[in-house]
Amino acid sequence: MNAILLPNHSGDGLKLGRRILLVEDEEIVVAAVTHQLQRAGFDVVATASSGKEAVHAAAATNPDLILMDLRLQGRMNGLEAAREIRQTSSVPILFVTAHAHRLGKTMGDLPGNNRVIGKPFSAKELCAAIIAMLSA
């Protein structure tokens, strides 16, 4: 699956208009999270299913935040993609994983504004985490 650039969309919720790159390899999760984010007023500017696509999409779209799953298609995982993105950008990265307790140890050497949210999460928890990161 290639990176998908999405049209600008303002949701019915907070009207924040912040640009988010969604990096997730499960299409059903992409659809659900995109819907949640758009309803909250965020603009999902692109989606990517692999680390390589994430790196390219981050450079092409200049998002305000990246929502990054750890397990992705291809050889590069989410943490490796974040390290590559960090070489040229300080964009906040919110990692999504079912193994949040393990990530904290390996994320320590990654510079910048990075946080982790564990799966499963509610739309309210996701939006609160995003708002906190964008306010930092």
Contacts in CASP RR format, 6 or more apart in sequence:
PFRMAT RR
TARGET T0000
AUTHOR 0000-0000-0000
METHOD contacts of the structure
MODEL  1
MNAILLPNHSGDGLKLGRRILLVEDEEIVVAAVTHQLQRAGFDVVATASS
GKEAVHAAAATNPDLILMDLRLQGRMNGLEAAREIRQTSSVPILFVTAHA
HRLGKTMGDLPGNNRVIGKPFSAKELCAAIIAMLSA
1 25 0 8 1.000
1 27 0 8 1.000
1 49 0 8 1.000
1 50 0 8 1.000
1 53 0 8 1.000
1 73 0 8 1.000
2 53 0 8 1.000
3 46 0 8 1.000
3 47 0 8 1.000
3 48 0 8 1.000
3 49 0 8 1.000
3 53 0 8 1.000
3 54 0 8 1.000
3 56 0 8 1.000
3 57 0 8 1.000
3 60 0 8 1.000
4 46 0 8 1.000
4 47 0 8 1.000
4 48 0 8 1.000
5 45 0 8 1.000
5 46 0 8 1.000
5 57 0 8 1.000
5 60 0 8 1.000
5 61 0 8 1.000
6 34 0 8 1.000
6 43 0 8 1.000
6 44 0 8 1.000
6 45 0 8 1.000
6 46 0 8 1.000
6 47 0 8 1.000
8 43 0 8 1.000
8 45 0 8 1.000
9 38 0 8 1.000
9 43 0 8 1.000
9 44 0 8 1.000
10 17 0 8 1.000
10 41 0 8 1.000
10 43 0 8 1.000
11 38 0 8 1.000
11 39 0 8 1.000
11 40 0 8 1.000
11 41 0 8 1.000
11 42 0 8 1.000
12 39 0 8 1.000
12 41 0 8 1.000
13 39 0 8 1.000
13 40 0 8 1.000
13 41 0 8 1.000
14 40 0 8 1.000
14 41 0 8 1.000
14 42 0 8 1.000
14 127 0 8 1.000
14 131 0 8 1.000
15 41 0 8 1.000
16 40 0 8 1.000
16 41 0 8 1.000
16 42 0 8 1.000
16 131 0 8 1.000
16 134 0 8 1.000
17 41 0 8 1.000
17 42 0 8 1.000
17 43 0 8 1.000
18 42 0 8 1.000
18 43 0 8 1.000
18 64 0 8 1.000
18 65 0 8 1.000
18 130 0 8 1.000
18 134 0 8 1.000
19 42 0 8 1.000
19 43 0 8 1.000
19 45 0 8 1.000
19 61 0 8 1.000
19 62 0 8 1.000
19 63 0 8 1.000
19 64 0 8 1.000
19 65 0 8 1.000
20 37 0 8 1.000
20 42 0 8 1.000
20 43 0 8 1.000
20 44 0 8 1.000
20 45 0 8 1.000
20 63 0 8 1.000
20 64 0 8 1.000
20 65 0 8 1.000
20 66 0 8 1.000
20 67 0 8 1.000
20 130 0 8 1.000
21 44 0 8 1.000
21 45 0 8 1.000
21 46 0 8 1.000
21 47 0 8 1.000
21 48 0 8 1.000
21 54 0 8 1.000
21 57 0 8 1.000
21 58 0 8 1.000
21 61 0 8 1.000
21 63 0 8 1.000
21 65 0 8 1.000
21 66 0 8 1.000
21 67 0 8 1.000
22 30 0 8 1.000
22 33 0 8 1.000
22 34 0 8 1.000
22 37 0 8 1.000
22 44 0 8 1.000
22 46 0 8 1.000
22 47 0 8 1.000
22 48 0 8 1.000
22 67 0 8 1.000
23 47 0 8 1.000
23 48 0 8 1.000
23 49 0 8 1.000
23 51 0 8 1.000
23 53 0 8 1.000
23 54 0 8 1.000
23 57 0 8 1.000
23 66 0 8 1.000
23 67 0 8 1.000
23 68 0 8 1.000
23 69 0 8 1.000
23 72 0 8 1.000
23 78 0 8 1.000
23 81 0 8 1.000
24 30 0 8 1.000
24 33 0 8 1.000
24 47 0 8 1.000
24 49 0 8 1.000
24 67 0 8 1.000
24 69 0 8 1.000
24 72 0 8 1.000
24 96 0 8 1.000
25 49 0 8 1.000
25 50 0 8 1.000
25 69 0 8 1.000
25 71 0 8 1.000
25 72 0 8 1.000
25 73 0 8 1.000
26 69 0 8 1.000
29 69 0 8 1.000
30 47 0 8 1.000
30 49 0 8 1.000
33 67 0 8 1.000
33 126 0 8 1.000
34 44 0 8 1.000
34 47 0 8 1.000
36 123 0 8 1.000
36 126 0 8 1.000
36 127 0 8 1.000
37 44 0 8 1.000
37 67 0 8 1.000
37 126 0 8 1.000
37 127 0 8 1.000
37 130 0 8 1.000
38 44 0 8 1.000
39 123 0 8 1.000
40 123 0 8 1.000
40 127 0 8 1.000
42 130 0 8 1.000
45 61 0 8 1.000
45 63 0 8 1.000
46 57 0 8 1.000
46 60 0 8 1.000
46 61 0 8 1.000
46 63 0 8 1.000
47 57 0 8 1.000
48 54 0 8 1.000
48 56 0 8 1.000
48 57 0 8 1.000
49 72 0 8 1.000
49 73 0 8 1.000
50 72 0 8 1.000
50 73 0 8 1.000
50 74 0 8 1.000
50 76 0 8 1.000
51 72 0 8 1.000
51 73 0 8 1.000
51 74 0 8 1.000
51 76 0 8 1.000
51 77 0 8 1.000
51 78 0 8 1.000
51 80 0 8 1.000
51 81 0 8 1.000
52 74 0 8 1.000
52 76 0 8 1.000
52 81 0 8 1.000
54 66 0 8 1.000
54 68 0 8 1.000
54 72 0 8 1.000
54 78 0 8 1.000
54 81 0 8 1.000
54 85 0 8 1.000
55 76 0 8 1.000
55 81 0 8 1.000
55 84 0 8 1.000
55 85 0 8 1.000
58 66 0 8 1.000
58 85 0 8 1.000
58 89 0 8 1.000
58 91 0 8 1.000
59 88 0 8 1.000
59 89 0 8 1.000
62 89 0 8 1.000
62 91 0 8 1.000
63 91 0 8 1.000
64 91 0 8 1.000
64 92 0 8 1.000
64 134 0 8 1.000
65 91 0 8 1.000
65 92 0 8 1.000
65 93 0 8 1.000
65 94 0 8 1.000
65 130 0 8 1.000
65 133 0 8 1.000
65 134 0 8 1.000
66 82 0 8 1.000
66 85 0 8 1.000
66 91 0 8 1.000
66 92 0 8 1.000
66 93 0 8 1.000
66 94 0 8 1.000
67 94 0 8 1.000
67 96 0 8 1.000
67 126 0 8 1.000
67 130 0 8 1.000
68 78 0 8 1.000
68 81 0 8 1.000
68 82 0 8 1.000
68 93 0 8 1.000
68 94 0 8 1.000
68 95 0 8 1.000
68 96 0 8 1.000
69 78 0 8 1.000
69 95 0 8 1.000
69 96 0 8 1.000
69 97 0 8 1.000
70 77 0 8 1.000
70 78 0 8 1.000
70 79 0 8 1.000
70 95 0 8 1.000
70 96 0 8 1.000
70 97 0 8 1.000
70 99 0 8 1.000
70 103 0 8 1.000
71 77 0 8 1.000
71 78 0 8 1.000
71 97 0 8 1.000
72 78 0 8 1.000
72 81 0 8 1.000
76 84 0 8 1.000
78 95 0 8 1.000
79 95 0 8 1.000
79 103 0 8 1.000
79 106 0 8 1.000
79 107 0 8 1.000
79 110 0 8 1.000
82 93 0 8 1.000
82 95 0 8 1.000
82 110 0 8 1.000
82 114 0 8 1.000
83 110 0 8 1.000
85 91 0 8 1.000
85 93 0 8 1.000
86 110 0 8 1.000
86 111 0 8 1.000
86 112 0 8 1.000
90 111 0 8 1.000
90 112 0 8 1.000
90 113 0 8 1.000
92 112 0 8 1.000
92 113 0 8 1.000
92 114 0 8 1.000
92 115 0 8 1.000
92 133 0 8 1.000
92 134 0 8 1.000
92 136 0 8 1.000
93 113 0 8 1.000
93 114 0 8 1.000
93 115 0 8 1.000
94 114 0 8 1.000
94 115 0 8 1.000
94 116 0 8 1.000
94 117 0 8 1.000
94 129 0 8 1.000
94 130 0 8 1.000
94 133 0 8 1.000
95 103 0 8 1.000
95 107 0 8 1.000
95 114 0 8 1.000
95 115 0 8 1.000
95 116 0 8 1.000
95 117 0 8 1.000
96 116 0 8 1.000
96 117 0 8 1.000
96 118 0 8 1.000
96 119 0 8 1.000
96 121 0 8 1.000
97 103 0 8 1.000
97 116 0 8 1.000
97 118 0 8 1.000
97 119 0 8 1.000
98 118 0 8 1.000
98 119 0 8 1.000
100 116 0 8 1.000
100 117 0 8 1.000
100 118 0 8 1.000
103 116 0 8 1.000
104 116 0 8 1.000
107 114 0 8 1.000
107 116 0 8 1.000
113 133 0 8 1.000
113 136 0 8 1.000
115 129 0 8 1.000
115 132 0 8 1.000
115 133 0 8 1.000
117 125 0 8 1.000
117 126 0 8 1.000
117 129 0 8 1.000
121 129 0 8 1.000
END
